[in-house]
Amino acid sequence: MTFQKFIVTTRPEAKDNAGYSSRCFAIVNVPVTSLKLNKDLDDVKIRNFKPDVVIFTSAYGTRTALDRFPDIFATKPEAVAIGEKTAEALVAAGLPCRLPEVRTSEGVIEIIRNNAWQNMKIILFTSSKSNRIIENFLADHGYFFIPVRLYDAVPVDSTAFIQQISSPSCFGVIITSSHEAKVVHAALSDGKINTALLRNVKFFAIGAPTARTMLELNLKVSDPPGESDIRELLTKIDYIYCGRK
C-alpha cells in the first residue's frame, strides 16, 4: 500500500522503533535526541543497594539496566513498568511486572500508593531528563529509594527533522517525551522553518506530561490524547483520521 501522507515520530534510534504502523499514514522516525549512557553511574552503590522494588519508565532503560546490573534482578524484586514496551524486556528476562491502568507517571504512582512499600528498598531507573514526577512523589512521601539516571538524552542536529515536517506530505508529529518537546520547540524557534508551513501539521503528545510541557511552550496539542503508548496513540489517530472501522 502506498501512503500519501506520513507522521513523524521523534524517538531516539537507540530505542525500539520497530513495529509502529498506521492504516493510512506512513510512519517516519526522525530522532531529535541521542541517548548516551551515564558515565558517572556508581555501579557498586547500585549493586549493594539490593532493591526489593524496581521501577522503570522506558524500554531503553529496562534493557540497559538488565544488561548492566543482572545480579540485582537475580532475587526477583517486585517490578513496575510504565507501559507495555517497557514491560516486554522484564517479562522476557523472567521478571513479572506490574503495569498501571493509566500508562503515565501518575499511573505508576497509583501502584506505589496501593502497595505496602514504605519500608522496602526501591530503585527508580530513569533518564537524566526525566520529568521527576515519580521521583518527587517517592521523596515527598518518605520512601527508601535511590534514583538511578541511566542515560542522558542529548539534542541532535535538527536539519532532518525540519526537512520532514516542512514537507506538504507531513500530516503530523508524535512527540514522545517532555524533553523532546523542548528540543522540538527550540528547533521550531531558531528561524530555519517558515511557521506558516506548520499550520496544517498536527502535534500529538505521547502522554499527559508531554502534553503539559507542550502547552507550557505554546506548542499546540492535537487530539487524540496519548497515554504513553505509541501503538495505542496511532490506533486512536487512525480511528479519527483514517475512517472509522
Number of C-alpha atoms within 10 A of each C-alpha: 6 7 12 12 15 21 25 23 23 21 21 22 14 12 15 12 14 7 7 15 16 18 15 18 23 20 21 17 20 19 21 26 22 17 19 13 15 15 9 9 13 10 12 9 10 16 15 9 15 17 22 19 19 22 24 24 25 21 21 21 23 23 17 17 18 15 10 12 14 13 12 19 22 11 12 15 19 17 21 23 27 27 25 16 19 22 25 17 19 21 12 9 14 11 17 17 19 15 19 19 14 15 20 25 23 18 17 24 17 14 14 20 14 8 8 8 15 15 11 12 17 24 21 21 23 25 24 17 15 18 17 14 14 22 20 10 16 21 13 9 10 10 17 15 21 18 19 19 18 23 23 18 19 15 18 15 12 19 12 13 21 17 12 18 22 17 14 14 16 23 19 21 24 24 28 22 24 22 22 24 25 19 19 21 15 13 19 18 12 9 9 12 16 12 11 9 12 18 8 11 20 17 22 27 29 26 23 19 20 24 25 16 20 25 13 11 13 10 17 15 19 16 14 17 16 27 19 26 18 21 18 14 21 23 15 18 21 19 15 12 11 14 10 8 5
